[in-house]
Amino acid sequence: MAPLGIGIVGTGFAAAAHVDALRRLPEARLVAVAASSDAKAERFAARTGAERGYGDWRALLEDDAVEVVHDCTPNHLHAPLNAAALDAGKHLLSEKPLGVDSGETAALASQAAAAGLVAGVCFNYRHYPLVRQLKGMLGAGGEGRAHAVRGAYLQDWLLEETDWNWRLEPERAGASRAVGDIGSHWLDLVEHVTGDRVVAVCAELGRLHERRVRPAETTETFAHATGEGDPVEIRTEDFAHVLLRFRSGCRGLLAISQVTAGRKNRLLLEVDTPRAAFAWDQEEPNTLWIGRRDGANAALPRDPALLRDDAAPLAHYPGGHQEGWPDALRNLVAEFYAAVVAHREWRPYEPSFATFADAHRTMRLVEAVVESDRRSGWVEVAAER
Ligand SMILES: NC(=O)c1ccc[n+]([C@@H]2O[C@H](COP(=O)([O-])OP(=O)(O)OC[C@H]3O[C@@H](n4cnc5c(N)ncnc54)[C@H](O)[C@@H]3O)[C@@H](O)[C@H]2O)c1
């Protein structure tokens, strides 16, 4: 089979991670990258080995050799770029969130459903071997239905008032920051793993800094700014606490923060069932904790020899040879491209990755959280056909 021609838009943290994942995929050929200027695009092309660089993403979409587009731009560009990519007949892997609000994500979800192309969204935490294991164990039913879930997504890279990133500007990131940026990952994950649906939320949002210092020069994601610049009023949340009700009757509790010292990327998911409790922590992703009342607790290692048949293929090395964040993104990219190949060969495929419809649903949950804080009470999330 001829390799698939790929175009990546954006040259920052996410784009570099996508390139790394694609390098481990035999059917991938990085045809082009696009950036906000010609010079940036050429530099990124030289760094990544892309065949060409474009200073405008529209030119990348006109390139017939590009069959698949990765959208790794800031959030406000997702809607126009994703809509144009689908119009141009490209398969599309978009970074999350799919848009800046549910108006944008609804339109994109309908467009993707009608397009007959493969369209996915990077909710990459679905693609860890032990997450797949947990989903499989819960789905098998032997542990009983989940009655409570707890968790958190905590980071510290925006702790100081001098920390700056485009995510602090609602015009570029959307009306929610901590919840939209990282809470969305947890919300997608909990529904994916349990198969349940959140039907109501009660949330309170918080802010550590009412003002922050915006540097004159742009700052890369996760980088430290110099501390010199203009004070700017902050309108989005640094942290959030959320109660959740699920369709099955399950209850949930979630803490989200970008200002928790020492927590770098701590996505924690705990699931309680009548016969066992489970805990998985992204900062220690090679172990799934399983709690039992009438027997010894277990720490299941990420060892393909010990995993279920559906989870083992996501583990690429034997137990003890640790894998983590880049490996899960590689799994997402590989499963997305397996769907593209199936599409090319007219074979059906079942997406393991988040679809545009899933990402629209997650955006509706994020908006319900913001609305709940505004109203100081529970907000129902209406079912959508
Ligand atoms: N799935 C994940 O775990 C994950 C992790 C990080 C970021 N993200 C998502 O990836 C996206 C990018 O975030 P990031 O952290 O890489 O940000 P970043 O600031 O590091 O990179 C954004 C890039 O987009 C480029 N850009 C800006 N305007 C452009 C334009 N008009 N044309 C082409 N390129 C343009 C910037 O120059 C920059 O290189 C966001 O939507 C974010 O939510 C997802």
The ligand as an SDF file (V2000), in Angstrom:
LIG
                    3D

 44 48  0  0  0  0  0  0  0  0999 V2000
   -4.3330   16.0840   23.5320 N   0  0  0  0  0  0  0  0  0  0  0  0
   -3.4670   16.6390   24.3560 C   0  0  0  0  0  0  0  0  0  0  0  0
   -3.0620   16.0380   25.3440 O   0  0  0  0  0  0  0  0  0  0  0  0
   -2.9840   18.0350   24.0810 C   0  0  0  0  0  0  0  0  0  0  0  0
   -1.8040   18.5060   24.6630 C   0  0  0  0  0  0  0  0  0  0  0  0
   -1.3960   19.8080   24.3600 C   0  0  0  0  0  0  0  0  0  0  0  0
   -2.1360   20.5980   23.4960 C   0  0  0  0  0  0  0  0  0  0  0  0
   -3.2880   20.1020   22.9720 N   0  0  0  0  0  0  0  0  0  0  0  0
   -4.1000   20.9240   22.0450 C   0  0  0  0  0  0  0  0  0  0  0  0
   -3.3220   21.2310   20.8920 O   0  0  0  0  0  0  0  0  0  0  0  0
   -3.6280   22.5300   20.4030 C   0  0  0  0  0  0  0  0  0  0  0  0
   -2.3270   23.3350   20.3300 C   0  0  0  0  0  0  0  0  0  0  0  0
   -1.8240   23.4800   21.6490 O   0  0  0  0  0  0  0  0  0  0  0  0
   -0.2440   23.5640   21.9300 P   0  0  0  0  0  0  0  0  0  0  0  0
   -0.0730   23.2630   23.3630 O   0  0  0  0  0  0  0  0  0  0  0  0
    0.5020   22.7840   20.9330 O   0  0  0  0  0  0  0  0  0  0  0  0
   -0.0100   25.1200   21.6920 O   0  0  0  0  0  0  0  0  0  0  0  0
    1.3320   25.8020   21.1980 P   0  0  0  0  0  0  0  0  0  0  0  0
    1.1810   27.2430   21.5010 O   0  0  0  0  0  0  0  0  0  0  0  0
    2.5140   25.0670   21.7250 O   0  0  0  0  0  0  0  0  0  0  0  0
    1.2710   25.5630   19.6320 O   0  0  0  0  0  0  0  0  0  0  0  0
    0.2920   26.1630   18.7970 C   0  0  0  0  0  0  0  0  0  0  0  0
    0.9130   26.3380   17.4410 C   0  0  0  0  0  0  0  0  0  0  0  0
   -0.0320   26.8250   16.5020 O   0  0  0  0  0  0  0  0  0  0  0  0
    0.6400   27.7700   15.6710 C   0  0  0  0  0  0  0  0  0  0  0  0
   -0.2860   28.6660   15.0120 N   0  0  0  0  0  0  0  0  0  0  0  0
   -0.9090   29.7680   15.5070 C   0  0  0  0  0  0  0  0  0  0  0  0
   -1.6480   30.3410   14.5470 N   0  0  0  0  0  0  0  0  0  0  0  0
   -1.4830   29.5900   13.4380 C   0  0  0  0  0  0  0  0  0  0  0  0
   -1.9910   29.6850   12.1110 C   0  0  0  0  0  0  0  0  0  0  0  0
   -2.7980   30.6830   11.7260 N   0  0  0  0  0  0  0  0  0  0  0  0
   -1.6160   28.7560   11.2050 N   0  0  0  0  0  0  0  0  0  0  0  0
   -0.8070   27.7350   11.5750 C   0  0  0  0  0  0  0  0  0  0  0  0
   -0.2850   27.6020   12.8120 N   0  0  0  0  0  0  0  0  0  0  0  0
   -0.6290   28.5220   13.7260 C   0  0  0  0  0  0  0  0  0  0  0  0
    1.5610   28.4940   16.6520 C   0  0  0  0  0  0  0  0  0  0  0  0
    2.6010   29.1880   15.9660 O   0  0  0  0  0  0  0  0  0  0  0  0
    2.0860   27.3250   17.4550 C   0  0  0  0  0  0  0  0  0  0  0  0
    3.1750   26.7090   16.8290 O   0  0  0  0  0  0  0  0  0  0  0  0
   -4.6600   23.1070   21.3760 C   0  0  0  0  0  0  0  0  0  0  0  0
   -5.9390   22.9660   20.8320 O   0  0  0  0  0  0  0  0  0  0  0  0
   -4.5170   22.2580   22.6290 C   0  0  0  0  0  0  0  0  0  0  0  0
   -5.7170   22.1490   23.3640 O   0  0  0  0  0  0  0  0  0  0  0  0
   -3.7100   18.8500   23.2380 C   0  0  0  0  0  0  0  0  0  0  0  0
  1  2  1  0
  2  3  2  0
  2  4  1  0
  4  5  1  0
  4 44  2  0
  5  6  2  0
  6  7  1  0
  7  8  2  0
  8  9  1  0
  8 44  1  0
  9 10  1  0
  9 42  1  0
 10 11  1  0
 11 12  1  0
 11 40  1  0
 12 13  1  0
 13 14  1  0
 14 15  2  0
 14 16  1  0
 14 17  1  0
 17 18  1  0
 18 19  2  0
 18 20  1  0
 18 21  1  0
 21 22  1  0
 22 23  1  0
 23 24  1  0
 23 38  1  0
 24 25  1  0
 25 26  1  0
 25 36  1  0
 26 27  1  0
 26 35  1  0
 27 28  2  0
 28 29  1  0
 29 30  1  0
 29 35  2  0
 30 31  1  0
 30 32  2  0
 32 33  1  0
 33 34  2  0
 34 35  1  0
 36 37  1  0
 36 38  1  0
 38 39  1  0
 40 41  1  0
 40 42  1  0
 42 43  1  0
M  CHG  2   8   1  16  -1
M  END
$$$$
